[in-house]
Amino acid sequence: MDVPLWLALVVVGALGIKLIRPPWWLVVVILLGGYLLADSFLTPVIDPIAK
């Protein structure tokens, strides 16, 4: 069965928020921080770790 990556991320994210109940500001900070790091000068350092 092939599941699109975006669907898997939405399901895991929804379950994480429902079960762990982190504050919304923390969710926003993590998402925004990840987005900003992905397009920064630190990308070559983070890329091998993420793979």
N, C-alpha and C positions, 0 to 999 in steps of 0.2 A: 504494500500500500504506500503510495507516495503522498506525503502531506507537505503542502507548501510551508516554507520556513516562517513566513509571517503568521500563518495560522497557528503553528506550534508555539511561537512566541506569545501570541495573544492568549492562548489557553494557559500556558505556564504562568504568564503574568497575572491573569485573572485569578487563578488558583492561589498564587502567592499572596496577592493582596487580600483575598478572602480568608485564607487560613492564618497568615502571619499578622495581618492588620498593621502594616507600617503606617506612619503618618504620611499624609499626602505630600507634604513639603519634601520629605525624604525621597519619595518616588520621583518627584519632579527634578530634584537635584541630581539624582543618579542618572536619569534619562538625559538631562541637559548636559551633565558632565561627560557622559559617554559620547554624546553627539559632538561636543566641542573637542574632545580628545581625539576623535577619529579623524579630524581634519586639522590636526596641529603638527608641530614639528616633532612631537613625541611618537608619532605613528610608527616610524621604523623601529622604535624600541618596543612598543607594545605589540606589534604585529606578530613577531615570533612567539611571544608568550601566549597570545590568544589562540594561536594555531596549535 
